[in-house]
């Protein structure tokens, strides 16, 4: 009976995933194109200012829900009183956070020694007032596995945000284009979700209905806070020392290195947590679907991540111009670290979904301590020092996370590696082929080189999969068609 239930769940998840993938990929493509265009109109200094604003903002975002958004999805039985209390507490907390960020804008400006940050922070503070109105309907849709509706909402909000940012950037708004773009996205998403998933309840500040959810959600929120601060450590530690120009170079390089993962994760991550939450108490089933999902994701993502490292020079010169040439080496090196980050993130999502927030927290703590130590050392060497710190830390964190995951999931390093083998060997052959092609077209203009290198890499990768891993390739296609 359980196998039949699992099969029905998988069908529901795959149906939602199919629609979510289509709609979110459209949204991400629009966002990607807009980002590439916007980079030409916004300076590295403006990106550096935006990164300094996001550093405290991302951390406060985690405090804004106390992990209740995850707990609302994870809880097996959800009553109306729990929704009312979750809504009430989030309204109160986010109101306080709005005041803290708004009136703390001078402290942010003082820390980074940048007076321009103060008015930017005061406007950006309004994002906290929108948070509760997005979180509740979002969690309710996840509980019912209504991924298609969520994807529609995100597509509409993404288009509105991309167009707003692009128009403001073209008209010379600078960093304000990025700030207003964020607010536009949050406002549109909250309104659309509330229309698609009518839910409004009278808020309540009773604590008993949410007591149990806070035990789970609080641990997940803490793990998220540690993870966010770990990712922001380069800005926190090196920002005051290196200044906006160098930090803008690092942030943009990191942003584009993470672009393949960020765009695909935006499709997959909203589905992974609620999907695996349905398999609580089934470690063998979790292991089976985890290993299968990692293998399939690697076939699609690994060539994009490593491919970006292979074509980094032509990519930067073609899309950004000669003025961004210093970003070539950072982008190339950071791209090599992204596959490890992606695998770590996926396993953490699964562990949280099946009810092991403590293991997620331990993984993020390891990441924080390791990155903190390496960035303290690397900051003395400028941007390259920061890049090397990330490149060294990511694979170590992945190994630790897999080892921790074995306590809750019936898997092993060998079984995960077996699932990754076709993608890894295919990418290795692709990288060797692209490096050979680079020598042949070294004198061509950057756009020509980019097209040739990308085309050659894609062809080589597909040939390797088709010739040497035909069974895995066909089974993956069959799974995706299903």
N, C-alpha and C positions, 0 to 999 in steps of 0.2 A: 504493500500500500504506500509506504514511504517513497519507494522508487517512482511510483506513478505520480505522487504529489510533486516530487522533485522534477520529473519530466515536464509537468504542467508549469511549474515555476520557471524552468529554463525557457520554455516556449514564450511565456509572458515577458521574461527579461529580454530575450533575443528580439522579440517584436518591438519592444520599447527601444532597445539599443539600435535597431535598424533606423527607426525614425529619428532618434536622438543624434545618431551619427550623421545622417544626411543634413538635418537642420543645423546642428552645431558646426559641422564642417563648413556650411555656407556662411554662417556667422563668423567663424574664425578666419575664413578666407577674406571676407570683407574687412575684418579687423586687421589682418596681416597686411593687406594692400594699403589700408589707411595708415598703418604704422610706418610702413616703408616710405610713403609720401611725406608723412608728418616729420620724419627725421630730417628731411631736407630743409624744413622751415624752422626747426627748433634747434637751438645751439646745445652743445654738450653741457654748458653751464646751466641752462634751463633744466636739462635732464638731471643734473646733479642736485639742483634745488628741489625738484620733485622727489628724488630719492630720499633727501633729508626729511621731507614732510611725511613720506610713507613709513619711515622707520618707527616713530612712535604710534602712527595711525594703525598699522598692521597689528601691533601688540594690543592696542586698546580694542580692536575689533574682536579679539578673542575674549576679552573680559565682557564684551557687550552681550554675550548670550550665556556665559557660564557653562558652555557645552550643551545647553538645552536643545539646540537644533538637532544635534546627534541623538540625544536622549529621547526626543520625541519620535524619532525614526526607529530607534532600537527597542523601545518599550513595547512589549507584546500586546498589552491592553491599555488603551488610551481613552480616558474619560473626559467629559466636557470640563469638569472642574480642574483637571490638570492643564488643559489648554488655556483656561481663563487665568490660572495662576502663572503659567509660563509667560503669557502675554503681559500680565501686570508687572511682573518682576523685570521683564526686559524693557518695558516702558520706563520704569523708574531708573534702572541702571543706565540706560542709554541717555536719558535726560541728564544724569549726573556726568556722564562721560562727555556729552556735548559741552557742558559748562566748563569742565576741566580742560578740554582741548581748546575751546574758544579763548578762555582767559589765561590759559597756559601758553598761548602763542608767543608771548615775549620770552618765555623760558626756552622754547625751542629755538627762537632766533638767537638768543644769547649763547646757547650751547654750541651752535654751529658758527657763531660769529657772523651771521647773515641777517641784517635787518629786513631784507626783502621777504623773509619767511613769515613775518608776523601777519600781514594782511592776507596772505595765501592761506595760512592755517585757520584764520577766523572764518573764511568762507568754506573751507573744506570740513569744518566742524559740523556743518549741517547734515553730513552724511549719517551721523549717529541717530538723528531723529527719524530717518527712513528705515533703519534696521529692523525693528520689530515687525513692521508691516510686510516685510519680505520673508522673514524667517519662518513665521507660522504657516502660511500657505505652501511654502517650499517644502517644509517637513511633511505636511499632510499629503502632498502629491507623491513624495518619496515613499511614504508608508504604503500607498496604494499602487506603487510601481507605475505611476502615470508619467513616464519619462518623455513621452511625445509632447504633452502639454507644457512641461517645463522647457523643453527645447524650443517650442514656438515662442514662449515668453522671452527666453534668452536671445533668440534671433532678433526679435523686434527691438529689444533694449540695446543689443549690440549694434544694430544698424543706426539707431538714433544716436548712440554715443560716438560711433566712428564718424558719422557725418558732422556732428557738432565739433568734435576735436579737429577734424580736417579743415572745416571752414574757418574756425578761429585761428588755426595755425597759418593757413594761407594768408589771412588778413593781418598777420603779425602779432597775434596775442601772446606768443611765446609760451611761458610756463602756464599762463592762465588757460590756454587751450587744454592742457592736460587736466587741470583742476576741474574745469567746467564739464569736461568729458566724463569724469568719474561721477560727478553729481547727477548728470543726465542719465547715465546708465542705471544708477541706483533708484532714481525716482521712477523711471519708466518701468523697470523690473517690478518694483513694489506694486505699482498700479495694475499692471497686466496680470500678475499672479493673483491679486485680490479679486480681479474680475473672473479669472479662469477657475479659481478654487474659492468660492464664497465660504467664508469661515468666521466672519467677525463676531466676537463675543465681548461681553462686558469684562474688562480686566479685573483681576482680583489679586490681592497681596497675601492670600493664605499660603502658608509654607508647607503644610502637611501634604497636599497633593503633588508637590514637586520634590519632596524630600528624597525619595528613591532615585528619581532621575538625576538629581544633582550629584549623587555618589558616582554614577557612571559618567555623566556629562562633565563634572568638575575635573575628573582625571583626564578625560579627553581634551578638555580646554587647556589644562596645564601642559599636556603634551604638545598641543598646538602652539601654545605660547612659547615653549622652549624651542620648537621647530622654527617658528617665525623669527625669533630673536637670533637663532643660529644663522639663518639666511641673511639677516640684516647686520650681522657682526662686522662685515667689511665696512659698511657705512658708519656704524657706531664707533668702531675703533679707529679706522683710517680716515674717516671723513674730515674731522677737525685738523688732522695732520697733513693730508694731501690736497684738500681744497676741492671746489666744485669741478674744475677742469679735469683733473685726474679721476675723480670719482664718477664724473659723467662718462668718461671713456670706459671705465670698468663696468658701470651699470648697463650701458648700451651693449657692450660685448656680452655680458651675462644674459641680458634680455634676449638677444638674438640666438645665443647658444642654446638657451632653454626654449626657444620658440617651437621647435617640433614637439617637444614634450609638453609644453604648456598648452598648445592647441589641441593635442590628442587627449591630454589629461582632462581638459575642460569637457570633453565628451565622455570619457570613461569614468573619472572619479565620482561624479554625481550618481553613477549607477552602481559602482563597486560596493560602497558601504551598505546601502539598503538591500542590494541583491544578496550579499553574503550574510546579512543579518537574518535572512530567511533560512539559513542553514546552521543556525546555532545548535550545538549539541551533536553535530555530525562531522567529526574530525576527518574521517576518510573521504567523505564527499567534498569537504572544503579543500583538502589536499588535491583531489582529482581536478576540480575546477580551477584551483589556483595554478597548478602546473600547466594546464591546458591554456588558460588565459595568458600566462606569461609567455609561453611559446608563440601563440598567435600574435600577441602585441609586439614581441621582439621582431617577428618577420616584417612587420610594417614600420616599426619605429627605429630599429637599429640602423638600417641603411640611411634614414634621414639624418639621424644624429651624427654618425660617423661620416656620412657623406658631406655634411656641412663643414666638418674639419678638413676634409680632402679638398674642397673647392673654396676654402675660406678667403683666399686672396682675390680670386675673380669675383666672388660674391660681394665682398666689401667694396671693391673698386667699381663694380657695375652698379650696385644699388645705392651706395652712399657717396661715391666720388673720392677723389684723391685726398681730400681734407681728412677723411676718416682712415687713412692708411695705417696709423698707429694701432687701430683696433684689430688688424689682421692676426697678429700673433696671439693676443688674448682670446679672440673669438675661436681660433683653431684649438688652443689648449683647453679652453672651457668646454668645448663641444665633446671632448673625449671623456669628460667627467659626467656628462648628462645621463648616459645609460645607467650608471650606478644609482644616481639620484632617482631615476624613474622606477627602478626595481625596488629600492627602499621604500619609496612612497606607496607603491602598490601593496606591498606586504603589510605596511602599517594600516592601510585602509581595510584590508581583510581582517587583521587582528582586532581592530576596533569594531568592525561589523559583527564578528562572532562573539564579542563580549570580553575581550582581554585588553582593556585600556592600560593596565599596569605595564604590560610588555611594550606597548606603544610609547609610553612615557620613558621607560628605560632606554629604548632605542634613541629617542630624541635627546636624552641627557648625554648619552655617549657622543652624539653628533655635536652638541653644544660645546662640551669640554674640549673635544678634539679640535674643532674649528677655532675656538677662542685661543687655544695655545698656538696653533699654526699661524693664525692671522696676526697675533701679537708679534711673531717673528717676521712674517712676510711683509707687514706694513713698512718695515724699514727699507725694503727693496722696491717700494713703489707699486705700480699696477701689476707688474709681473710677479712680484712677491705675493700679492693677494691671489692671483690666478693659480700659482703653484700650491698655495695653501688649500684651495678648494679641490684641486686636482689630486692631491694626496689624501685628503680627508674622505672623499666620497666613497671610494672602493672599500676602505676600512669600515665605514659605517654600514655599508651593504652587507658585508660578511657578518658583522655583529648582529644585524637585524635578522638575517636568515637563521642564525644560531638561536636567537631568542624565540623566533617563530616556531621552531621545532618543539617547544614546550606545549604549544597549543594546536599545532597542525601536524598531521601524520605525513611529513615530507622529509626530504634530506637534500644536502648539497648536490649529491649525484643525480637525483631525479630532476631537480631544477636545471642543472647543467645539461642534462639530456634533452630537456625541452628547448633549451637555448642553442643547442649545437648547430642546427641548420642555419639560423640567423647569424651566428658568430662566424662560422666558416664562410658563409656567403658574403658577409661584409668584409672579411679579411681578403678574399679574392677580389672583391669590388675595389677596395682601397688600393691594392697592388696595381690593378688595371688602370685606375684613375691617375695614379702617380706616373705610370708609364705614358699615358696620354698627355699629361702635363708637359712632359719633355718634348713631345712632338709638336705641340701648339704654343710653345713658350713665347714666340714672337707675335702672336695674334692679339688683337684688341681684347680687353677684358670681357666685354659681353659675348664675343665669339667663343672665347675660352670657356666661359661659364656654361654656355649651351652645349658645347662639345663634351666637356668633362661630366656634366650631369647626365647627358644622353648615354655616354659610354659606361658610366657607373651603373645606371639603371639596367642597361642591356646585359652587362656582365653579371650583375646580381641575379637577374631573372634566369639567365642561362645556367648558372651554378645551381640554383634551386631546382630547376626543371630536370637537370641531368643527374645530379648527385643526391637530391632529396625529393624525388618525385612523389613518394608516398606521403611524406609530411606535407608537401605543398598541396597535393590534391585533397588530403583530409582537411586541411585548413580552409581551402576554397569551399568544400562541401559544408563545413561548419558555418562559414559566413553566409552561404546561400540559405541555410536553414534559418 
